[in-house]
C-alpha cells in the first residue's frame, strides 16, 4: 500500500468519525429537546422513553447509545437549565451570594417545569436509584460549596464551620421555597428568596 493510499484512508476514517460524532451530537440535542418539551407538556409521568423517542424521531437503540435511562436524560435537561442561569459559568470564583440567589430565582420562576422536575426527582426519584441519588447529592454539595465560598469572600470574619452551616441552611431553604412554588405557583418565591439573603442568616 503506497503512502498516498494510506493517507487517503486515514483521511476518510477521520471524516467518517467526524460525521458520526456530529450525528451523535444532533441526536443528543433532539432527545434533550424532546425531553424538555415533554416535561413541560406531560410532566414527569408522561416523559417516557417511548414518548421521548417518538418526539425526537429516534429509535430506542439510539437513545440508549447516549443515555442509560430516562432519568439520566431528565437530569441532563435539568442540569443544563441550572447551568444556563449560572452567574459564574466558568467557575472562576467571582459569583456573589446575591448572584447565586438570583440565579436560583430565575431557575424557579422562568423554568418552573424543570424546577418542579428537579424537586420531584430529588424527593422521590432517588429513593430506589443509588446512581441518581449520588448525582443529586454531588450537585447539592457543589452548590453548598459555592455558597460557602461566596460567604467567605463577602464575610471573611466567619469561621469555616459556620460558613458551611450557613451555606447548607441557605441552599436547603431555597429548595424549600422552590417546593412551595411548585405546590403553589402564586407563591412569591423571589421575595422569600431575597428575604433569606437580606435576613439574619448572613450578618451585615
NUMIKOL-472864 format. One record per residue: chain; residue in one letter; z, y, x of N, C-alpha, C in turn. Coordinates in steps of 0.001 Angstrom, whole numbers, plus 500000, padded with zeros to 6 digits. Example, Ala and Ser with C-alpha at 12.3 -4.5 7.8 and 13.67 -1.06 7.14 Angstrom:
<rs>
R  chaine  residu     n_Z     n_Y     n_X    ca_Z    ca_Y    ca_X     c_Z     c_Y     c_X
R       A       A  507800  494310  513190  507800  495500  512300  507800  496700  513200
R       A       S  507080  497750  512850  507140  498940  513670  507870  500030  512900
</rs>
This chain:
<rs>
R  chaine  residu     n_Z     n_Y     n_X    ca_Z    ca_Y    ca_X     c_Z     c_Y     c_X
R       A       X  500000  498799  500855  500000  500000  500000  500000  501242  500884
R       A       X  499041  502144  500701  498968  503323  501555  499980  504380  501134
R       A       X  500139  505377  502026  501156  506411  501803  500870  507232  500561
R       A       X  499607  507532  500299  499245  508318  499126  499606  507576  497846
R       A       X  499358  506272  497808  499676  505458  496629  501179  505402  496401
R       A       X  501927  505282  497510  503394  505229  497405  503942  506538  496838
R       A       X  503430  507675  497354  503872  508980  496855  503516  509166  495392
R       A       X  502326  508679  495020  501884  508802  493638  502798  508020  492700
R       A       X  503191  506829  493124  504085  506010  492292  505463  506641  492172
R       A       X  505944  507205  493287  507244  507870  493244  507205  509077  492319
R       A       X  506111  509827  492395  505950  510994  491536  505908  510584  490072
R       A       X  505200  509505  489774  505120  509008  488405  506486  508537  487924
R       A       X  507240  507875  488798  508584  507395  488447  509499  508577  488120
R       A       X  509442  509640  488970  510272  510829  488721  509877  511507  487413
R       A       X  508582  511557  487153  508094  512175  485918  508608  511416  484690
R       A       X  508501  510085  484745  508961  509264  483612  510473  509401  483422
R       A       X  511209  509423  484538  512668  509573  484448  513010  510925  483833
R       A       X  512270  511965  484236  512492  513305  483690  512212  513346  482196
R       A       X  511153  512697  481776  510801  512663  480360  511851  511906  479548
R       A       X  512352  510791  480106  513405  510025  479408  514675  510859  479277
R       A       X  515001  511589  480352  516198  512442  480329  516045  513538  479274
R       A       X  514867  514172  479256  514608  515229  478279  514661  514685  476856
R       A       X  514071  513513  476650  514091  512894  475317  515523  512557  474905
R       A       X  516323  512109  475887  517723  511803  475600  518498  513035  475188
R       A       X  518241  514161  475861  518908  515414  475506  518503  515880  474116
R       A       X  517219  515749  473801  516734  516154  472480  517351  515289  471385
R       A       X  517440  513983  471646  518057  513067  470676  519529  513404  470491
R       A       X  520220  513681  471609  521639  514044  471542  521821  515304  470700
R       A       X  520973  516308  470934  521075  517552  470175  520846  517317  468680
R       A       X  519874  516465  468356  519593  516163  466939  520772  515444  466297
R       A       X  521389  514536  467029  522544  513803  466491  523719  514749  466264
R       A       X  523976  515617  467236  525099  516547  467098  524852  517566  466000
R       A       X  523604  518028  465870  523267  518962  464797  523451  518293  463435
R       A       X  523021  517040  463331  523191  516293  462075  524667  516096  461769
R       A       X  525450  515782  462783  526895  515592  462607  527542  516875  462123
R       A       X  527168  517990  462743  527712  519300  462378  527410  519640  460916
R       A       X  526158  519406  460503  525753  519726  459135  526439  518804  458120
R       A       X  526564  517539  458465  527206  516585  457545  528686  516909  457356
R       A       X  529360  517296  458436  530768  517665  458322  530927  518814  457324
R       A       X  530045  519817  457432  530117  520976  456537  529794  520602  455096
R       A       X  528839  519674  454905  528367  519347  453556  529149  518217  452894
R       A       X  529518  517217  453693  530096  515998  453105  531505  515687  453580
R       A       X  532026  516484  454512  533364  516222  455019  533383  515038  455960
R       A       X  534576  514699  456406  534740  513632  457381  534321  512277  456824
R       A       X  534683  512009  455568  534372  510707  454974  532871  510492  454819
R       A       X  532145  511576  454534  530707  511437  454328  529895  511451  455610
R       A       X  530579  511693  456718  529892  511726  458011  529938  510332  458622
R       A       X  529051  509472  458140  528959  508102  458634  527850  507992  459674
R       A       X  527850  506903  460419  526792  506703  461409  525431  506634  460718
R       A       X  525376  505956  459581  524105  505853  458851  523627  507236  458427
R       A       X  524556  508044  457889  524180  509388  457438  523730  510247  458615
R       A       X  524429  510121  459734  524049  510880  460931  522650  510483  461386
R       A       X  522402  509176  461478  521102  508685  461943  519984  509089  460979
R       A       X  520255  508992  459679  519247  509389  458688  518917  510872  458814
R       A       X  519957  511702  458940  519752  513146  459027  519043  513513  460337
R       A       X  519414  512837  461426  518817  513146  462730  517471  512459  462936
R       A       X  517144  511531  462021  515904  510755  462115  515839  509982  463433
R       A       X  516951  509272  463708  517005  508399  464879  517488  507024  464447
R       A       X  517196  506026  465246  517660  504670  464976  519106  504517  465450
R       A       X  519870  503608  464826  521246  503387  465271  521343  503050  466758
R       A       X  520338  502320  467275  520356  501989  468699  520329  503230  469571
R       A       X  519574  504231  469145  519514  505494  469895  520854  506210  469842
R       A       X  521511  506127  468681  522840  506734  468552  523801  506079  469542
R       A       X  523827  504736  469548  524783  504029  470401  524434  504112  471879
R       A       X  523224  504515  472201  522897  504763  473607  523598  506006  474128
R       A       X  523966  506892  473208  524552  508178  473591  526024  508324  473223
R       A       X  526438  507651  472139  527818  507768  471678  528383  506387  471373
R       A       X  529653  506200  471692  530299  504907  471442  530641  504714  469966
R       A       X  530857  505818  469266  531325  505728  467884  531039  507033  467150
R       A       X  531214  506979  465833  531105  508195  465014  532136  509214  465466
R       A       X  533347  508735  465771  534426  509633  466175  534066  510395  467451
R       A       X  533399  509710  468387  533027  510388  469624  532033  511522  469361
R       A       X  531088  511281  468461  530127  512331  468113  530845  513497  467442
R       A       X  531771  513197  466538  532511  514247  465841  533366  515047  466814
R       A       X  534072  514345  467708  534913  515030  468684  534063  515914  469598
R       A       X  532863  515441  469939  531958  516241  470773  531567  517526  470064
R       A       X  531252  517417  468770  530895  518599  467981  532056  519591  467937
R       A       X  533253  519084  467687  534425  519957  467597  534721  520588  468948
R       A       X  534644  519778  470013  534916  520313  471346  533936  521425  471715
R       A       X  532661  521217  471393  531655  522239  471695  531891  523507  470880
R       A       X  532391  523340  469653  532701  524513  468823  533851  525304  469427
R       A       X  534865  524597  469921  536005  525264  470549  535560  525971  471825
R       A       X  534723  525296  472608  534245  525887  473861  533360  527109  473609
R       A       X  532687  527126  472449  531793  528242  472138  532540  529560  471980
R       A       X  533833  529481  471635  534620  530716  471482  535653  530859  472607
R       A       X  535464  530114  473678  536383  530167  474814  536302  531543  475477
R       A       X  537436  532244  475615  537392  533576  476234  537147  533531  477741
R       A       X  537317  532365  478342  537120  532216  479787  536391  530895  480040
R       A       X  535105  530810  479628  534379  529532  479689  534234  528947  481078
R       A       X  534290  529797  482111  534166  529287  483474  535529  528918  484070
R       A       X  536579  529083  483275  537948  528719  483687  538331  529369  485009
R       A       X  538141  530690  485074  538473  531444  486269  539897  532002  486215
R       A       X  540611  531681  485137  541984  532162  485009  542093  533623  484653
R       A       X  541096  534108  483909  541098  535525  483530  541473  535738  482066
R       A       X  541643  534676  481317  541941  534849  479900  543369  535347  479712
R       A       X  543542  536162  478685  544859  536683  478339  545397  535904  477143
R       A       X  546678  536048  476879  547259  535413  475691  546564  535904  474429
R       A       X  546333  537208  474363  545679  537772  473180  544286  537188  473008
R       A       X  543536  537042  474113  542175  536493  474036  542200  535033  473599
R       A       X  543167  534268  474090  543284  532856  473707  543607  532716  472220
R       A       X  544505  533552  471734  544861  533522  470314  543669  533953  469460
R       A       X  542984  535013  469874  541819  535483  469115  540723  534419  469066
R       A       X  540524  533692  470159  539519  532624  470182  539866  531537  469164
R       A       X  541155  531224  469053  541556  530203  468085  541408  530720  466659
R       A       X  541648  532008  466466  541444  532610  465140  539976  532489  464742
R       A       X  539078  532808  465666  537639  532690  465392  537286  531256  465030
R       A       X  537824  530301  465784  537572  528884  465501  538036  528525  464099
R       A       X  539243  528983  463725  539805  528653  462405  539038  529303  461268
R       A       X  538622  530536  461466  538047  531306  460362  536528  531240  460273
R       A       X  535856  531176  461420  534397  531179  461404  533792  529778  461487
R       A       X  534600  528802  461877  534131  527420  461930  535163  526530  461231
R       A       X  535485  526939  460013  536594  526303  459296  536360  524817  459017
R       A       X  535097  524422  458782  534830  522999  458553  535221  522176  459773
R       A       X  534835  522657  460948  535159  521936  462175  536648  522014  462485
R       A       X  537265  523138  462166  538710  523256  462359  539437  522232  461495
R       A       X  538962  522065  460260  539556  521066  459366  539400  519660  459910
R       A       X  538233  519373  460465  537989  518049  461052  538897  517841  462256
R       A       X  539038  518876  463074  539914  518794  464251  541337  518408  463840
R       A       X  541850  519092  462829  543204  518806  462354  543279  517402  461756
R       A       X  542281  517036  460948  542293  515722  460289  542279  514580  461303
R       A       X  541441  514710  462313  541378  513649  463320  542668  513604  464125
R       A       X  543182  514768  464494  544413  514803  465276  545577  514170  464515
R       A       X  545628  514411  463201  546745  513907  462398  546600  512431  462057
R       A       X  545402  512023  461593  545263  510641  461118  544263  509796  461900
R       A       X  543228  510439  462450  542181  509667  463110  542606  509018  464399
R       A       X  543672  509540  465017  544108  508996  466300  545151  507890  466150
R       A       X  545568  507636  464915  546684  506708  464698  546409  505318  465262
R       A       X  545217  504797  464993  544885  503442  465444  543766  503431  466485
R       A       X  543557  504565  467128  542485  504670  468114  543068  505291  469381
R       A       X  543443  504443  470343  544126  504935  471545  543224  505833  472383
R       A       X  541918  505524  472427  540992  506349  473209  540919  507760  472626
R       A       X  540781  507836  471305  540731  509135  470638  542047  509889  470811
R       A       X  543147  509151  470712  544471  509769  470879  544592  510394  472274
R       A       X  544137  509669  473290  544197  510176  474652  543336  511421  474827
R       A       X  542142  511407  474206  541254  512571  474290  541924  513810  473703
R       A       X  542517  513655  472508  543161  514791  471849  544393  515246  472618
R       A       X  545131  514291  473168  546324  514647  473931  545939  515426  475184
R       A       X  544894  514971  475877  544441  515687  477077  543974  517101  476726
R       A       X  543251  517218  475611  542780  518539  475189  543957  519453  474863
R       A       X  544935  518908  474148  546123  519696  473798  546849  520147  475063
R       A       X  547027  519230  476004  547759  519555  477231  547032  520620  478050
R       A       X  545699  520571  478060  544923  521593  478787  545085  522961  478130
R       A       X  545091  522992  476786  545278  524264  476084  546664  524830  476374
R       A       X  547685  523969  476339  549046  524424  476629  549116  524975  478051
R       A       X  548457  524302  478996  548471  524756  480391  547817  526133  480531
R       A       X  546741  526372  479776  546077  527682  479841  546955  528773  479249
R       A       X  547636  528462  478148  548553  529442  477559  549702  529721  478530
R       A       X  550208  528663  479183  551305  528844  480135  550854  529695  481319
R       A       X  549625  529479  481787  549100  530267  482901  548945  531731  482502
R       A       X  548512  531965  481262  548383  533348  480780  549752  534011  480678
R       A       X  550748  533251  480227  552111  533791  480157  552594  534159  481560
R       A       X  552285  533291  482531  552716  533560  483905  552085  534853  484437
R       A       X  550794  535046  484139  550128  536251  484619  550699  537512  483970
R       A       X  551041  537407  482676  551498  538586  481952  553014  538775  482026
R       A       X  553741  537661  482234  555206  537727  482292  555705  536882  483461
R       A       X  555446  537335  484696  555838  536532  485862  557351  536340  485993
R       A       X  558104  537139  485255  559556  537012  485330  560084  535774  484604
R       A       X  559270  535179  483748  559702  533996  483003  559559  532768  483897
R       A       X  560593  531974  483995  560557  530799  484879  559671  529694  484302
R       A       X  559232  528799  485185  558180  527828  484848  558507  526978  483620
R       A       X  559724  526467  483531  560084  525618  482402  559999  526371  481080
R       A       X  560469  527599  481091  560422  528426  479876  558982  528751  479504
R       A       X  558142  529010  480502  556721  529280  480228  556078  528102  479507
R       A       X  556326  526907  480022  555736  525708  479425  556208  525505  478004
R       A       X  557517  525718  477780  558065  525532  476434  557486  526556  475468
R       A       X  557357  527799  475901  556818  528842  475033  555339  528599  474744
R       A       X  554609  528129  475747  553197  527818  475541  553039  526670  474549
R       A       X  553854  525631  474688  553803  524488  473771  554128  524937  472349
R       A       X  555136  525780  472225  555527  526287  470906  554411  527111  470281
R       A       X  553771  527962  471081  552715  528823  470566  551503  528010  470124
R       A       X  551079  527061  470947  549914  526227  470597  550215  525384  469367
R       A       X  551411  524797  469310  551781  523980  468148  551840  524819  466879
R       A       X  552347  526048  467004  552396  526941  465850  550995  527306  465380
R       A       X  550076  527549  466314  548686  527843  465939  548053  526658  465213
R       A       X  548344  525446  465691  547836  524258  464994  548403  524160  463582
R       A       X  549676  524535  463431  550284  524536  462101  549637  525564  461191
R       A       X  549312  526721  461745  548619  527750  460966  547234  527254  460548
R       A       X  546559  526560  461478  545238  526001  461156  545351  524990  460020
R       A       X  546383  524153  460060  546602  523184  458987  546827  523899  457660
R       A       X  547638  524953  457649  547902  525708  456423  546594  526280  455871
R       A       X  545737  526794  456770  544476  527382  456299  543530  526317  455756
R       A       X  543580  525106  456328  542764  524008  455797  543198  523687  454371
R       A       X  544509  523694  454147  545043  523394  452815  544843  524550  451847
R       A       X  544872  525776  452365  544721  526964  451529  543815  527966  452249
R       A       X  542507  527960  451938  541560  528846  452634  541869  530337  452490
R       A       X  542691  530709  451520  543031  532125  451351  544188  532542  452264
R       A       X  544808  531589  452921  545941  531875  453804  545496  532783  454954
R       A       X  546291  533796  455247  545951  534761  456289  546269  534194  457668
R       A       X  545387  533321  458140  545594  532672  459439  545568  533687  460572
R       A       X  544664  534651  460484  544550  535652  461547  545831  536477  461665
R       A       X  546313  536951  460523  547519  537771  460533  548726  537029  461076
R       A       X  548895  535786  460645  550040  534999  461117  549903  534655  462595
R       A       X  548692  534399  463043  548481  534072  464462  548809  535263  465340
R       A       X  548368  536443  464914  548653  537652  465705  550136  537991  465670
R       A       X  550784  537707  464547  552220  537964  464450  552993  537080  465424
R       A       X  552526  535861  465621  553152  534975  466605  553131  535620  467982
R       A       X  551973  536151  468330  551803  536763  469636  552652  538003  469785
R       A       X  552766  538763  468703  553480  540039  468763  554982  539906  468462
R       A       X  555397  538698  468115  556793  538485  467741  557710  538221  468926
R       A       X  558796  537559  468615  559838  537350  469614  559523  536225  470597
R       A       X  558450  535474  470330  558146  534336  471188  557877  534773  472623
R       A       X  557057  535811  472788  556742  536321  474118  557376  537697  474252
R       A       X  558343  537881  475128  559034  539170  475223  558138  540258  475766
R       A       X  558398  541485  475344  557653  542642  475848  558197  543046  477219
</rs>
